Amino acid sequence: MAKFDWELTIKANIVSMKLLGLWPKSVKGYRRDLYSVYSLLSLNLLINGHVFFQTLNIFFVYTDIAAVTAIIFVILTEILTAVKVYYFVRNMKQLKQIMETLKEESFLPDTQQKILVQPGLNLWKFTYIVYHFPVLPTLTAWAIYPITDGSVQEYRLPFSAWYPFNTKISPYYELTYVYQIVSVWFLAIACLNMDTLVAALMMYVSRQCEILCDRVKNLGSEGVDKYGQRLLECIIHHKKILSFSTDCNKFFDKIVLGQFITSALTLALTMFQLTLVAPLSSESYSLLFYSFSMTTEIFLYCWFGNEVELKVSKIFNFLGISGFVKCVRS
């Protein structure tokens, strides 16, 4: 087997996760080191802190339906991101073990199979890049709309939140403004990279199914003498794929469920919020980009999940009686 590094495809994703504090170096997950301290401080200060102050504000404006909606349509996604971070940190050891499994010989493609799996890997890379397009304009619009609509003169913050100090005076206003922007960028990039990593796990399962199909297809290519050995290798590989996919599903099943529920609610609230803002304003553009980001996020899970189903059905179709007889004859 020629050595093949599956992690090389998601290198940009892993680098981003490291910078965010979501990818410790040890294969055993988080250890008692400086990186864990950095992760603890950054994740709690920039994600949990940001969510906490926005959530508190609901209790001060709960009588104003428009104000509550303006908070909830954003905070639902932010709370889900905080939950995702919790699951990632809590199950980091499991995730690391999943990535180590990909280094086993059974999961490595040979020279011809590298060509076979490359389109799927390229599709994930393309998706990772494209996913940034709706996210970055949304973050930019949120960051500048108090400036573009002139409400910065009234000391309006990008996000409605409660703080234990007066944000209507300098320099507290400027510091809070910067804190909110840094927090929401940190939170969004974390969410983006966690979503694409889950999609990558789905992509790995579909690529393994592709490799297995190719191995079964070429069972008789080395002669009758090695047919039994190759068949046994295919059976072992199939069992390992099942185990790998089960581990992946245990890792992200609750994340995906929460994503679909939250996205449905958020999209509904975003559409309602669009009816309350001035058309063609900077705030309306930010809402449009935000709804597009949420739709893209759902599409990401659906597309790569469907890819797994298609490859699994391909295995069953190929291993039908007629297909199997054809394989043996070849």
C-alpha positions as CSV (number, residue, x, y, z in Angstrom):
1,M,0.0,0.0,0.0
2,A,1.3,3.4,-0.9
3,K,1.2,5.8,2.0
4,F,-1.6,8.3,1.8
5,D,-2.3,11.1,4.2
6,W,-6.1,11.7,4.6
7,E,-5.5,14.7,6.9
8,L,-3.6,16.5,4.2
9,T,-7.0,17.3,2.5
10,I,-8.3,19.0,5.6
11,K,-5.0,20.7,6.5
12,A,-6.5,24.2,6.3
13,N,-9.4,23.1,8.6
14,I,-7.0,21.6,11.2
15,V,-4.8,24.7,11.2
16,S,-7.9,26.9,11.8
17,M,-9.0,24.6,14.6
18,K,-5.6,24.8,16.2
19,L,-5.7,28.6,16.2
20,L,-9.2,28.5,17.7
21,G,-8.0,26.2,20.5
22,L,-10.0,23.2,19.2
23,W,-7.3,20.9,18.0
24,P,-4.8,19.9,20.7
25,K,-1.5,18.2,19.6
26,S,-1.9,15.0,21.6
27,V,-3.9,12.1,20.1
28,K,-5.4,11.6,23.6
29,G,-7.1,15.0,23.5
30,Y,-6.5,17.9,25.9
31,R,-3.7,17.6,28.4
32,R,-2.6,19.8,31.3
33,D,-0.5,22.2,29.2
34,L,-0.4,25.9,28.0
35,Y,-2.6,25.1,24.9
36,S,-5.4,23.8,27.2
37,V,-5.1,27.1,29.2
38,Y,-5.3,29.0,25.9
39,S,-8.4,27.0,24.8
40,L,-10.1,27.5,28.2
41,L,-9.6,31.2,28.1
42,S,-10.4,31.9,24.5
43,L,-13.4,29.7,24.2
44,N,-15.0,30.9,27.4
45,L,-14.2,34.6,26.9
46,L,-15.0,34.9,23.2
47,I,-17.8,32.4,22.8
48,N,-19.5,31.7,26.2
49,G,-19.0,35.2,27.4
50,H,-20.5,36.7,24.3
51,V,-23.5,34.4,24.4
52,F,-24.0,35.0,28.2
53,F,-24.2,38.8,27.9
54,Q,-26.7,38.6,25.0
55,T,-28.8,36.1,26.8
56,L,-29.0,38.3,29.9
57,N,-30.3,41.1,27.8
58,I,-33.5,39.2,27.0
59,F,-34.7,39.6,30.6
60,F,-34.4,43.4,30.2
61,V,-36.3,43.7,26.9
62,Y,-38.7,40.7,27.1
63,T,-41.7,43.0,26.7
64,D,-40.5,44.3,23.3
65,I,-41.2,41.5,20.7
66,A,-39.1,43.2,18.1
67,A,-36.1,43.5,20.4
68,V,-36.5,39.9,21.6
69,T,-36.6,38.6,18.1
70,A,-33.6,40.7,17.1
71,I,-31.6,38.9,19.9
72,I,-33.0,35.4,19.5
73,F,-32.5,35.0,15.8
74,V,-28.7,35.4,16.3
75,I,-28.3,33.9,19.8
76,L,-29.9,30.6,18.8
77,T,-27.0,29.9,16.4
78,E,-24.5,31.2,18.9
79,I,-25.8,28.9,21.6
80,L,-25.6,26.0,19.2
81,T,-22.0,26.9,18.4
82,A,-21.2,26.9,22.1
83,V,-22.8,23.5,22.4
84,K,-20.8,22.3,19.4
85,V,-17.7,23.5,21.1
86,Y,-18.6,21.7,24.2
87,Y,-19.1,18.4,22.3
88,F,-15.9,18.9,20.4
89,V,-13.8,19.5,23.6
90,R,-15.5,16.8,25.5
91,N,-15.1,14.2,22.7
92,M,-11.8,15.3,21.4
93,K,-10.1,12.1,22.4
94,Q,-12.8,10.2,20.4
95,L,-12.2,12.5,17.4
96,K,-8.5,12.0,17.5
97,Q,-9.0,8.2,17.6
98,I,-11.2,8.5,14.5
99,M,-8.5,10.4,12.6
100,E,-5.9,7.8,13.7
101,T,-8.1,5.0,12.3
102,L,-7.7,6.5,8.9
103,K,-4.0,5.8,9.1
104,E,-4.6,2.0,9.2
105,E,-3.4,0.1,6.2
106,S,-7.0,-1.1,5.3
107,F,-8.1,2.5,4.8
108,L,-5.2,3.6,2.6
109,P,-5.8,3.7,-1.2
110,D,-3.4,2.2,-3.7
111,T,-2.1,4.2,-6.6
112,Q,-5.1,3.7,-8.8
113,Q,-7.5,4.2,-6.0
114,K,-5.9,7.6,-5.2
115,I,-7.3,8.8,-8.6
116,L,-10.7,7.3,-7.7
117,V,-11.0,9.1,-4.4
118,Q,-9.5,12.4,-5.5
119,P,-12.8,14.0,-6.9
120,G,-14.4,13.6,-3.5
121,L,-11.5,15.1,-1.7
122,N,-11.5,18.0,-4.2
123,L,-15.2,18.5,-3.7
124,W,-14.7,18.9,0.0
125,K,-11.9,21.4,-0.5
126,F,-14.1,23.4,-2.9
127,T,-17.0,23.3,-0.4
128,Y,-14.7,24.5,2.4
129,I,-13.7,27.5,0.3
130,V,-17.2,28.3,-1.0
131,Y,-18.6,28.1,2.6
132,H,-16.6,31.2,3.5
133,F,-18.3,33.4,0.9
134,P,-21.7,33.8,2.7
135,V,-20.1,33.8,6.1
136,L,-17.5,36.6,5.6
137,P,-19.9,39.2,4.1
138,T,-22.4,38.5,7.0
139,L,-19.7,39.1,9.6
140,T,-18.5,42.3,7.8
141,A,-22.1,43.6,7.5
142,W,-22.7,43.0,11.2
143,A,-19.4,44.8,12.1
144,I,-20.0,47.9,10.1
145,Y,-23.8,48.5,10.0
146,P,-23.9,50.7,13.1
147,I,-21.3,52.9,11.3
148,T,-23.1,52.8,7.9
149,D,-26.5,53.7,9.2
150,G,-25.2,56.4,11.6
151,S,-26.4,54.7,14.8
152,V,-22.8,54.6,16.0
153,Q,-23.4,58.3,17.0
154,E,-26.0,57.0,19.5
155,Y,-23.5,54.4,20.8
156,R,-25.3,51.5,19.3
157,L,-23.5,48.2,19.4
158,P,-23.6,45.6,16.6
159,F,-25.4,43.2,19.0
160,S,-27.9,43.9,21.7
161,A,-26.4,42.8,25.0
162,W,-26.3,43.7,28.7
163,Y,-23.0,44.5,30.4
164,P,-22.3,45.4,34.0
165,F,-21.1,48.9,32.9
166,N,-22.3,51.8,30.9
167,T,-21.6,51.1,27.2
168,K,-22.8,54.6,26.2
169,I,-19.6,56.3,27.2
170,S,-16.0,56.2,26.0
171,P,-13.9,54.1,26.1
172,Y,-16.3,51.4,27.3
173,Y,-18.3,51.7,24.1
174,E,-15.3,51.3,21.8
175,L,-13.9,48.4,23.9
176,T,-17.3,46.6,23.9
177,Y,-17.7,47.2,20.2
178,V,-14.3,45.6,19.5
179,Y,-15.1,42.8,21.9
180,Q,-18.4,42.0,20.1
181,I,-16.7,42.0,16.7
182,V,-13.8,39.8,17.8
183,S,-16.2,37.4,19.5
184,V,-18.6,37.0,16.7
185,W,-15.7,36.4,14.2
186,F,-14.2,33.9,16.5
187,L,-17.5,32.2,17.0
188,A,-18.4,32.1,13.3
189,I,-15.0,30.8,12.2
190,A,-15.3,28.1,14.9
191,C,-18.7,27.1,13.7
192,L,-17.6,27.1,10.1
193,N,-14.6,24.8,10.8
194,M,-16.6,22.4,13.0
195,D,-19.3,22.1,10.3
196,T,-16.8,21.4,7.6
197,L,-14.9,18.9,9.8
198,V,-18.1,16.9,10.3
199,A,-18.7,17.1,6.5
200,A,-15.1,15.8,6.1
201,L,-15.9,12.7,8.3
202,M,-18.9,12.0,6.1
203,M,-16.7,12.4,3.0
204,Y,-14.1,9.9,4.5
205,V,-16.9,7.3,4.9
206,S,-18.0,7.8,1.3
207,R,-14.4,7.5,0.0
208,Q,-13.9,4.3,2.0
209,C,-17.0,2.9,0.3
210,E,-15.6,3.9,-3.0
211,I,-12.3,2.1,-2.2
212,L,-14.1,-1.0,-1.1
213,C,-16.2,-1.2,-4.3
214,D,-13.0,-1.0,-6.3
215,R,-11.3,-3.8,-4.3
216,V,-14.3,-6.0,-4.7
217,K,-14.5,-5.2,-8.4
218,N,-10.9,-6.4,-8.8
219,L,-11.0,-9.5,-6.6
220,G,-10.1,-11.8,-9.5
221,S,-7.5,-9.5,-11.1
222,E,-4.6,-11.3,-9.4
223,G,-5.7,-14.8,-10.2
224,V,-7.6,-17.5,-8.4
225,D,-4.8,-18.2,-5.9
226,K,-5.2,-14.9,-4.2
227,Y,-8.9,-14.6,-4.6
228,G,-9.7,-15.9,-1.1
229,Q,-7.1,-13.6,0.5
230,R,-8.4,-10.5,-1.3
231,L,-12.0,-11.4,-0.4
232,L,-11.0,-11.7,3.3
233,E,-9.3,-8.3,3.1
234,C,-12.5,-6.8,1.6
235,I,-14.6,-8.4,4.4
236,I,-12.2,-7.0,7.1
237,H,-12.3,-3.6,5.4
238,H,-16.1,-3.6,5.3
239,K,-16.3,-4.3,9.0
240,K,-13.8,-1.5,9.7
241,I,-15.8,0.9,7.6
242,L,-18.9,0.0,9.6
243,S,-17.0,0.6,12.9
244,F,-15.6,3.8,11.6
245,S,-18.9,5.2,10.4
246,T,-20.5,4.2,13.8
247,D,-17.8,6.1,15.7
248,C,-18.3,9.1,13.4
249,N,-22.1,9.0,13.9
250,K,-21.7,8.8,17.7
251,F,-19.4,11.8,17.5
252,F,-21.7,14.2,15.5
253,D,-25.2,12.8,15.6
254,K,-26.4,15.2,18.4
255,I,-24.6,18.1,16.6
256,V,-26.4,17.5,13.4
257,L,-29.8,17.1,15.1
258,G,-29.3,20.4,17.0
259,Q,-28.2,22.1,13.8
260,F,-31.3,21.2,11.8
261,I,-33.6,22.2,14.7
262,T,-31.8,25.5,15.3
263,S,-31.4,26.4,11.6
264,A,-35.2,25.9,11.0
265,L,-36.0,28.3,13.9
266,T,-33.3,30.8,13.0
267,L,-34.4,31.0,9.4
268,A,-38.0,31.6,10.4
269,L,-37.0,34.4,12.8
270,T,-34.6,35.9,10.3
271,M,-37.4,36.2,7.7
272,F,-39.5,37.8,10.4
273,Q,-36.7,40.2,11.3
274,L,-36.4,41.2,7.6
275,T,-39.9,42.6,7.7
276,L,-38.9,44.9,10.5
277,V,-35.9,46.6,8.9
278,A,-35.6,49.1,6.1
279,P,-35.2,47.5,2.6
280,L,-31.7,47.9,1.1
281,S,-30.3,49.0,4.4
282,S,-27.0,47.6,5.7
283,E,-28.9,45.6,8.4
284,S,-31.2,44.0,5.7
285,Y,-28.1,42.9,3.7
286,S,-26.6,41.4,6.9
287,L,-29.9,39.5,7.4
288,L,-29.9,38.2,3.8
289,F,-26.3,37.1,4.0
290,Y,-27.1,35.4,7.4
291,S,-30.0,33.5,6.0
292,F,-27.9,32.4,3.1
293,S,-25.2,31.2,5.5
294,M,-27.7,29.2,7.5
295,T,-29.1,27.6,4.3
296,T,-25.6,26.7,3.2
297,E,-24.9,25.2,6.5
298,I,-27.9,22.8,6.2
299,F,-26.9,22.1,2.6
300,L,-23.4,21.0,3.7
301,Y,-24.8,18.3,6.0
302,C,-27.4,17.2,3.5
303,W,-25.0,17.0,0.5
304,F,-22.2,15.0,2.2
305,G,-24.7,12.8,4.1
306,N,-26.4,12.0,0.8
307,E,-23.0,11.1,-0.7
308,V,-22.6,8.5,2.0
309,E,-26.0,7.0,1.2
310,L,-25.2,6.9,-2.5
311,K,-21.9,5.1,-1.9
312,V,-23.4,2.6,0.5
313,S,-26.2,1.9,-2.0
314,K,-23.5,1.4,-4.6
315,I,-21.9,-1.3,-2.5
316,F,-25.2,-3.1,-2.1
317,N,-25.9,-2.8,-5.8
318,F,-22.5,-4.0,-6.7
319,L,-22.6,-6.9,-4.3
320,G,-25.9,-8.2,-5.8
321,I,-25.9,-11.7,-7.3
322,S,-25.4,-10.6,-10.8
323,G,-22.7,-8.2,-9.9
324,F,-20.9,-10.7,-7.7
325,V,-21.0,-13.4,-10.4
326,K,-19.6,-10.9,-12.9
327,C,-16.9,-10.0,-10.5
328,V,-15.9,-13.6,-10.0
329,R,-15.8,-14.3,-13.7
330,S,-13.5,-11.3,-14.3
